[in-house]
């Protein structure tokens, strides 16, 4: 934000767009640089919400009264110019049959009889929501079933586009079309997960995915 000299009023300025490619699936080795902008969604059912609030409070130097706010209320607070709410632009694709009965996370997140897609690490896809076959939506799903991250028959995925703060042309997907196609097309899917060279593992995968079909 900057301050107008004549009125002493604060005027919000949009984040500067980076020339670097956005990182859709950051991990522990991702390097943050000055001027970087972090976008995240909050799942109220997740146990990590309080941890998220603690991190935000620490890095923004919040006073005790602001620390008691929820992340969404805090983002809407007039006192905040570096922590903002935005409305995402989303893209939808339907999960193919080979993704059914699989969790979004890794093998450690699945239960007996389930598969694990490992979407973030293997495919570079961060799912903003799962659109259920009955029309309901699980926003900001976690890695396992308890956190809303299990794919069921008829489900689809919503993924975010990179927020555009200026009218600079077409928006950018947070995941590449090549990565999305690798999820949709079974031969490329098997190759990404290393199942193309392991017939026994693929038969188990098919058994698990077909077990949930109705």
Residue frames as qw, qx, qy, qz and C-alpha x, y, z in Angstrom:
[[0.000, 0.890, 0.455, 0.000, 0.00, 0.00, 0.00],
 [0.395, 0.181, -0.061, 0.898, 1.09, 3.58, -0.40],
 [0.125, -0.686, -0.509, 0.505, -0.09, 6.75, 1.32],
 [0.274, 0.728, 0.328, 0.537, -1.50, 9.71, -0.57],
 [0.353, 0.006, -0.300, 0.886, 0.17, 12.86, 0.75],
 [0.223, -0.319, -0.137, -0.911, -2.90, 15.06, 0.30],
 [0.705, -0.384, -0.255, -0.539, -5.45, 12.81, 2.01],
 [0.226, -0.469, 0.776, -0.356, -3.21, 10.66, 4.24],
 [0.889, 0.056, 0.202, -0.407, -5.28, 7.70, 2.96],
 [0.426, -0.316, 0.818, 0.225, -3.84, 4.29, 2.24],
 [0.706, 0.469, -0.194, -0.494, -4.23, 3.09, -1.32],
 [0.830, -0.142, 0.537, 0.047, -3.85, -0.63, -2.04],
 [0.320, 0.648, -0.568, -0.393, -1.37, -1.66, -4.70],
 [0.980, 0.096, -0.040, -0.172, -1.52, -5.11, -6.39],
 [0.732, -0.429, 0.436, 0.301, 1.41, -7.51, -6.00],
 [0.217, 0.683, -0.538, -0.444, 4.14, -7.24, -8.61],
 [0.962, 0.219, 0.049, -0.153, 3.98, -10.09, -11.12],
 [0.518, -0.548, 0.590, 0.288, 7.11, -12.20, -11.11],
 [0.505, 0.577, -0.502, -0.399, 8.88, -13.12, -14.33],
 [0.041, -0.282, 0.957, -0.057, 9.59, -16.56, -12.88],
 [0.527, -0.177, -0.721, -0.413, 7.32, -19.53, -13.49],
 [0.597, -0.474, 0.233, -0.604, 4.83, -20.03, -10.63],
 [0.162, 0.193, -0.949, 0.187, 5.42, -22.99, -8.31],
 [0.658, -0.289, -0.317, -0.619, 2.11, -24.85, -8.00],
 [0.901, -0.339, -0.271, -0.026, 3.35, -27.52, -5.61],
 [0.081, 0.761, -0.506, 0.399, 5.97, -25.97, -3.30],
 [0.887, -0.260, -0.361, 0.121, 7.87, -28.19, -0.89],
 [0.631, -0.711, -0.007, 0.310, 10.55, -27.89, 1.79],
 [0.621, -0.131, 0.302, 0.712, 13.26, -27.12, -0.78],
 [0.265, 0.792, 0.388, 0.389, 11.33, -24.29, -2.49],
 [0.424, -0.146, -0.154, 0.881, 13.30, -21.03, -2.18],
 [0.031, 0.901, 0.429, -0.053, 11.40, -17.82, -1.38],
 [0.460, 0.143, 0.072, 0.873, 12.80, -14.57, -2.74],
 [0.012, 0.423, 0.273, -0.864, 12.03, -10.95, -2.00],
 [0.365, 0.254, -0.261, -0.857, 8.84, -9.90, -3.73],
 [0.225, -0.106, -0.940, -0.233, 7.38, -13.41, -3.97],
 [0.573, -0.169, 0.111, -0.794, 3.65, -13.79, -3.30],
 [0.003, 0.003, -0.993, 0.116, 2.22, -16.88, -1.58],
 [0.609, -0.121, -0.209, -0.755, -1.34, -18.00, -2.36],
 [0.111, 0.009, -0.973, 0.200, -3.09, -20.57, -0.20],
 [0.576, -0.393, -0.387, -0.604, -6.54, -21.86, 0.68],
 [0.196, -0.281, 0.719, -0.605, -7.81, -22.66, 4.16],
 [0.584, -0.232, -0.726, -0.281, -9.70, -25.84, 4.94],
 [0.429, -0.552, 0.280, -0.658, -11.60, -25.23, 8.19],
 [0.955, -0.219, -0.071, -0.190, -11.74, -29.00, 8.81],
 [0.757, 0.347, -0.405, 0.377, -7.97, -29.32, 8.79],
 [0.694, -0.623, -0.198, 0.302, -5.99, -29.48, 12.00],
 [0.600, 0.038, 0.067, 0.797, -3.28, -27.33, 10.39],
 [0.032, 0.838, 0.315, 0.445, -5.48, -24.19, 10.41],
 [0.503, -0.858, -0.024, 0.101, -4.21, -23.13, 13.84],
 [0.708, -0.251, 0.272, 0.602, -0.62, -23.75, 12.74],
 [0.390, 0.545, 0.379, 0.639, -1.27, -21.60, 9.69],
 [0.208, -0.931, -0.198, -0.226, -2.57, -18.78, 11.87],
 [0.661, -0.656, 0.102, 0.349, 0.54, -19.02, 14.05],
 [0.630, 0.062, 0.347, 0.692, 2.86, -18.74, 11.03],
 [0.163, 0.749, 0.350, 0.539, 0.90, -15.79, 9.61],
 [0.415, -0.900, -0.132, -0.011, 0.96, -14.05, 12.99],
 [0.708, -0.449, 0.180, 0.515, 4.71, -14.52, 13.34],
 [0.534, 0.149, 0.391, 0.735, 5.72, -13.31, 9.89],
 [0.051, 0.732, 0.358, 0.578, 3.29, -10.39, 9.75],
 [0.242, 0.080, -0.470, 0.845, 4.10, -9.29, 13.30],
 [0.371, -0.578, -0.488, -0.539, 0.45, -9.25, 14.33],
 [0.230, -0.365, 0.487, -0.759, -0.78, -7.81, 17.58],
 [0.140, 0.051, 0.941, -0.304, -2.68, -10.06, 19.99],
 [0.512, 0.419, 0.388, -0.642, -6.13, -8.79, 18.96],
 [0.566, 0.515, -0.411, -0.496, -5.45, -9.57, 15.29],
 [0.096, 0.290, -0.952, -0.002, -4.08, -13.02, 16.16],
 [0.399, 0.183, 0.772, -0.459, -7.55, -14.00, 17.42],
 [0.599, 0.475, -0.080, -0.640, -9.06, -13.51, 13.96],
 [0.853, 0.199, 0.473, 0.097, -9.61, -16.31, 11.48],
 [0.456, -0.137, 0.475, 0.740, -7.35, -16.15, 8.38],
 [0.187, 0.590, 0.606, 0.500, -10.30, -14.98, 6.23],
 [0.218, -0.924, -0.306, 0.070, -11.35, -12.25, 8.68],
 [0.501, -0.587, 0.193, 0.606, -7.74, -11.14, 8.97],
 [0.428, 0.147, 0.548, 0.704, -7.40, -10.90, 5.20],
 [0.032, 0.749, 0.518, 0.412, -10.43, -8.60, 5.10],
 [0.417, -0.732, -0.264, 0.470, -9.09, -6.35, 7.86],
 [0.308, 0.937, 0.037, 0.161, -8.39, -2.76, 6.70],
 [0.393, -0.832, 0.376, 0.112, -5.19, -2.82, 8.75],
 [0.729, -0.164, 0.588, 0.310, -3.64, -5.49, 6.51],
 [0.442, 0.775, -0.216, -0.398, -1.92, -4.58, 3.25],
 [0.137, 0.520, -0.826, -0.171, 0.33, -7.63, 2.84],
 [0.155, 0.106, 0.976, -0.112, -2.24, -10.36, 3.60],
 [0.415, 0.226, -0.118, -0.873, -5.19, -10.19, 1.24],
 [0.618, 0.271, 0.711, -0.201, -8.24, -12.16, 0.19],
 [0.244, 0.361, -0.523, -0.733, -8.70, -12.93, -3.51],
 [0.801, 0.251, 0.370, -0.398, -11.26, -14.82, -5.56],
 [0.362, -0.319, 0.766, 0.425, -9.65, -17.50, -7.71],
 [0.672, 0.422, -0.288, -0.536, -10.32, -18.37, -11.34],
 [0.609, -0.228, 0.753, -0.102, -10.69, -22.13, -11.62],
 [0.500, 0.338, -0.645, -0.469, -10.43, -24.85, -14.26],
 [0.794, -0.123, 0.448, -0.392, -12.31, -28.16, -14.06],
 [0.466, 0.312, -0.771, -0.300, -11.44, -31.65, -15.22],
 [0.886, -0.241, 0.042, -0.393, -13.15, -34.94, -14.43],
 [0.351, -0.494, 0.795, -0.018, -11.17, -37.70, -12.81],
 [0.618, 0.237, -0.642, -0.386, -10.92, -40.75, -15.09],
 [0.905, -0.284, -0.197, -0.250, -11.93, -44.23, -13.81],
 [0.790, 0.118, -0.441, 0.411, -8.32, -45.17, -12.94],
 [0.103, 0.410, -0.395, 0.816, -8.24, -42.36, -10.34],
 [0.673, -0.482, -0.173, -0.534, -11.31, -43.59, -8.44],
 [0.874, -0.473, -0.110, 0.023, -10.73, -44.80, -4.86],
 [0.686, 0.174, -0.195, 0.679, -7.38, -43.03, -4.72],
 [0.324, -0.836, -0.211, 0.389, -6.32, -40.34, -2.25],
 [0.351, 0.925, -0.076, 0.120, -4.67, -37.15, -3.48],
 [0.300, -0.827, 0.474, -0.030, -1.62, -37.72, -1.28],
 [0.268, 0.525, -0.807, -0.029, 1.14, -40.28, -0.99],
 [0.636, -0.063, -0.766, -0.068, 1.16, -43.96, -0.02],
 [0.221, -0.052, -0.711, 0.665, 1.37, -43.03, 3.66],
 [0.334, 0.060, 0.186, -0.922, -1.99, -41.26, 3.34],
 [0.630, -0.020, -0.541, -0.558, -4.01, -44.14, 1.89],
 [0.678, -0.248, 0.540, -0.433, -5.97, -46.79, 3.77],
 [0.383, -0.074, 0.908, 0.155, -6.12, -50.50, 3.00],
 [0.441, 0.521, 0.725, 0.094, -7.73, -51.06, -0.40],
 [0.221, 0.937, 0.112, -0.244, -7.07, -47.50, -1.61],
 [0.715, 0.354, 0.104, 0.594, -4.59, -46.12, -4.15],
 [0.301, -0.754, -0.059, 0.580, -2.46, -42.98, -3.82],
 [0.556, 0.786, 0.199, 0.186, -2.22, -40.46, -6.69],
 [0.572, -0.416, 0.068, 0.704, 0.57, -38.31, -5.22],
 [0.402, 0.816, 0.364, 0.201, -0.76, -35.49, -7.39],
 [0.106, -0.978, 0.131, 0.126, 1.46, -32.71, -6.05],
 [0.466, -0.602, 0.567, 0.315, 4.83, -34.46, -6.17],
 [0.568, 0.071, 0.738, 0.357, 4.39, -36.66, -9.25],
 [0.348, 0.637, 0.586, 0.362, 2.08, -34.55, -11.42],
 [0.237, -0.003, -0.046, 0.970, 2.69, -31.04, -10.07],
 [0.290, -0.513, -0.489, -0.643, -1.05, -30.50, -9.58],
 [0.000, 0.075, 0.628, -0.775, -2.51, -28.76, -6.54],
 [0.184, -0.511, -0.761, -0.356, -6.24, -29.48, -6.28],
 [0.138, -0.229, 0.221, -0.938, -8.27, -26.53, -4.99],
 [0.634, 0.006, 0.396, -0.664, -11.47, -28.54, -4.71],
 [0.058, 0.058, 0.969, 0.232, -13.07, -31.88, -5.51],
 [0.557, 0.053, -0.082, -0.824, -16.49, -31.56, -7.16],
 [0.388, -0.025, 0.898, -0.207, -18.44, -34.61, -6.03],
 [0.009, -0.192, -0.856, -0.481, -20.71, -36.64, -8.26],
 [0.085, -0.677, -0.722, 0.119, -23.73, -35.38, -6.31],
 [0.148, 0.822, 0.213, 0.507, -22.77, -31.74, -6.97],
 [0.530, -0.839, -0.010, 0.123, -21.30, -30.96, -3.55],
 [0.508, 0.710, -0.314, 0.372, -17.80, -29.48, -3.35],
 [0.786, -0.508, -0.099, 0.338, -14.93, -30.35, -0.99],
 [0.245, 0.930, -0.163, 0.221, -12.81, -27.19, -0.89],
 [0.058, 0.742, -0.616, 0.257, -9.06, -27.35, -0.26],
 [0.966, -0.188, -0.120, -0.130, -9.01, -31.12, 0.29],
 [0.396, -0.708, 0.585, 0.016, -6.19, -32.72, 2.21],
 [0.200, 0.472, -0.829, -0.224, -4.05, -35.71, 1.36],
 [0.006, -0.034, -0.994, 0.101, -6.24, -38.44, 2.87],
 [0.235, -0.492, -0.760, -0.354, -9.88, -39.52, 3.07],
 [0.326, -0.631, -0.553, 0.436, -10.50, -37.88, 6.45],
 [0.139, -0.509, 0.029, 0.849, -9.42, -34.52, 4.99],
 [0.557, 0.666, 0.228, -0.442, -11.70, -34.86, 1.95],
 [0.109, 0.666, -0.595, -0.437, -8.96, -36.08, -0.37],
 [0.462, 0.030, 0.880, 0.101, -10.46, -39.36, -1.61],
 [0.327, 0.233, -0.465, -0.789, -11.62, -39.51, -5.25],
 [0.522, 0.226, 0.759, -0.317, -15.01, -41.20, -5.71],
 [0.356, 0.355, 0.743, 0.442, -16.93, -42.20, -8.87],
 [0.138, 0.828, 0.472, 0.269, -18.09, -39.15, -10.83],
 [0.378, -0.794, -0.066, 0.471, -15.77, -36.72, -9.04],
 [0.560, 0.687, 0.057, 0.459, -13.90, -33.92, -10.77],
 [0.581, -0.366, -0.165, 0.708, -11.11, -31.54, -9.79],
 [0.146, 0.974, 0.113, 0.132, -10.90, -27.76, -9.70],
 [0.692, -0.166, -0.020, 0.702, -7.43, -26.25, -10.06],
 [0.055, -0.881, -0.138, 0.450, -6.56, -22.58, -9.75],
 [0.579, 0.661, 0.068, 0.473, -5.25, -20.29, -12.40],
 [0.493, -0.129, -0.226, 0.830, -2.44, -17.95, -11.38],
 [0.001, 0.844, 0.416, -0.339, -4.10, -14.74, -10.13],
 [0.429, 0.405, 0.263, 0.763, -3.82, -11.87, -12.60],
 [0.212, -0.662, -0.376, 0.612, -3.68, -8.47, -10.92],
 [0.112, 0.563, -0.224, -0.787, -3.33, -6.56, -14.18],
 [0.780, 0.522, 0.256, -0.231, -4.95, -6.98, -17.61],
 [0.140, -0.642, 0.641, 0.397, -1.90, -8.46, -19.32],
 [0.469, 0.268, -0.719, -0.438, -3.63, -11.04, -21.53],
 [0.822, -0.181, -0.464, -0.278, -4.72, -14.62, -20.97],
 [0.597, -0.633, 0.401, -0.287, -4.42, -16.14, -17.51],
 [0.367, 0.457, -0.810, 0.040, -1.98, -18.95, -16.71],
 [0.883, -0.291, -0.315, -0.191, -2.82, -22.36, -15.34],
 [0.429, -0.723, 0.510, -0.183, -1.08, -23.31, -12.10],
 [0.712, -0.144, 0.674, 0.134, -0.53, -26.77, -13.62],
 [0.105, 0.393, -0.623, -0.668, 0.67, -27.52, -17.13],
 [0.808, 0.229, -0.087, -0.536, -1.64, -29.14, -19.67],
 [0.548, 0.361, -0.754, 0.003, 0.99, -31.86, -20.07],
 [0.038, -0.152, 0.837, -0.524, 0.63, -32.74, -16.37],
 [0.621, 0.142, 0.326, -0.699, -3.16, -32.73, -16.58],
 [0.763, 0.344, -0.400, -0.374, -3.09, -34.99, -19.64],
 [0.313, 0.327, -0.867, 0.210, -0.77, -37.33, -17.75],
 [0.359, 0.003, 0.708, -0.608, -3.53, -37.80, -15.18],
 [0.689, 0.321, 0.112, -0.641, -6.28, -38.26, -17.77],
 [0.747, 0.429, -0.448, -0.240, -4.60, -40.70, -20.17],
 [0.913, -0.372, 0.139, -0.093, -3.99, -44.11, -18.68],
 [0.875, 0.263, -0.107, 0.392, -0.75, -44.95, -20.53],
 [0.255, 0.635, -0.269, 0.678, 0.92, -41.70, -19.45],
 [0.611, -0.635, 0.149, -0.448, -0.56, -42.06, -15.97],
 [0.978, -0.183, -0.006, 0.100, 1.00, -45.49, -15.53],
 [0.687, 0.425, -0.177, 0.562, 4.34, -44.17, -16.76],
 [0.087, -0.741, 0.228, -0.626, 4.39, -41.25, -14.30],
 [0.703, -0.539, 0.276, -0.373, 3.69, -43.55, -11.35],
 [0.001, 0.498, -0.867, -0.020, 6.08, -46.27, -12.52],
 [0.716, 0.073, 0.585, -0.374, 3.22, -48.74, -13.01],
 [0.704, 0.564, -0.253, -0.349, 3.95, -49.35, -16.70],
 [0.423, 0.481, -0.764, 0.075, 6.85, -51.67, -15.83],
 [0.118, -0.112, 0.874, -0.458, 5.11, -53.49, -12.96],
 [0.455, -0.211, -0.655, -0.565, 2.14, -55.56, -14.11],
 [0.436, -0.368, -0.780, 0.257, 1.42, -56.91, -10.62],
 [0.117, -0.312, -0.345, 0.878, 1.29, -53.41, -9.11],
 [0.278, 0.028, -0.330, -0.902, -1.01, -52.22, -11.92],
 [0.464, -0.298, -0.788, -0.274, -3.40, -55.16, -11.36],
 [0.316, -0.423, -0.644, 0.553, -3.62, -54.21, -7.67],
 [0.035, 0.208, 0.020, -0.977, -4.24, -50.59, -8.66],
 [0.382, -0.119, -0.572, -0.716, -7.06, -51.63, -11.03],
 [0.439, -0.368, -0.817, 0.070, -8.59, -53.89, -8.40],
 [0.202, -0.387, -0.471, 0.766, -8.64, -51.04, -5.88],
 [0.160, 0.167, -0.155, -0.961, -10.10, -48.52, -8.33],
 [0.435, -0.161, -0.687, -0.560, -12.77, -50.88, -9.63],
 [0.303, -0.289, -0.844, 0.337, -13.78, -51.90, -6.12],
 [0.044, 0.386, 0.394, -0.833, -15.45, -48.51, -5.53],
 [0.208, -0.011, -0.514, -0.832, -17.33, -48.28, -8.84],
 [0.408, 0.279, 0.678, -0.544, -21.09, -48.36, -8.49]]
